[in-house]
Amino acid sequence: MNTEPSFVHATDATHDPARRSWVASANDPDTDFPIQNLPYARLRRKAAKGEAPEPWRVGVAIGDQVLDLRIALEVAPWEPETARHLDALAQGELATFMAAGRPAWRAVRAALCEALTEGSLHGPFLESALVPMAELEYTLPCSIGDYTDFYASIHHAAAVGRLFRPDNPLLPNYQWVPIGYHGRSSSIVVSGQGLRRPLGQIKPPDAAPPVLQASRRVDFELELGALVGPGNALGERIGIDDAEAHLFGLVLFNDWSARDIQPWEYQPLGPFLSKNWGSTVSPWVVTMEALAPFRVPFTRPADHPQPLSYLDSPAHRASGALSIRLETWLQTARMRQQGSAGERLMGSNTAEAAYWTLSQLIAHHTVNGCNLRTGDLLGTGTLSGPGPGQGGSMLELSQGGKVPVGLSNGETRTFLEDGDTVILRGRCTAEGRRPIGFGECRGTVMPADL
Ligand code: CA
């Protein structure tokens, strides 16, 4: 493993903000995918009617194009080490590469960056490996193994606590232990798929017996998902300074929730059917290397308990956190009919929202010897910011359904209606750095199966 702490991602030539690509759209100041980003996804061309679909393949986003790594491997000359890693990716699987670890990730990033840079000798070869994003469809970045969801925003925890337990909003363990639960990976879908409004056992406050009905309080949760690269052996813990060596990259993550199923079922063992009917990930995995320019110090207010030693280190204090601006947009069915792309519901920043960092989540998850495996997904929990309008769920934005949120076309929402499309976006900016983004995580609420 590395001798330097794993979250000390020194920026290098691949982050140079002056670097431009021969793919013109990658030089657009507004693109999420300049040459400094280079995220991975699994994708294929949308099949024409009657045509058999192609096998899934791995691509890298560059502007509004995707570099198909199977073709890129064939058509351009590569150094032997790069070719070996590209060969694994050319099989259409990201997992082997995710398991290969940071030296492999850095080598391929450097090679792809060089090849896509303006003036590169690779350019004329690689043009035939570009596919316009508009022609593609996506699948999950990898087969997702175990899924753990955390609760990393103290603002979300306090806001939800106030609704469920007005006299005791923040439980005393919150500031000591990263709270989490084991979720279910079978219902994690890629951006663009619809999810049915779930049925469940719901107990109205004024009715004695619970009833089975379609949830009337379907909600989104704005989260980030962290994909595990190399795992750890059962019984071996991961130290805080080594945690991010086990982290391949991040996706946007909408952890759909049914708020009326949740309060009846969650005691005493925690969330169950209110949470496991669907979660949506964005197709593009933004690597930890690409996020290097957007590191920020981990801080904890002086009047809060300081983290126990296994969740703390000087290097982690210096640069253990990330600054990512997150937004949730809503496009209702009526907006779609009116030709509107939707409107922004809220925004927050991970640097303010997250009480616990990704490294702390990993160190805590494994402190008992629990083993993480390649392709496991860690959800951060809803990343609500401290201010009004920064709630990462309708539960918070509508104050538990009591205050409807007004939309510009005259509609209102407390929770989500059938036909509502929720779109998550993420973007990183920093002084003197080229902004990068996450693309979109999009999902639509479909009518219940009654
Ligand atoms: Ca969640």
Residues whose N, C-alpha, C, O or C-beta is under 5 A from the ligand:
A	BS01	CA	D149 F150 E221 D255 G381 T382
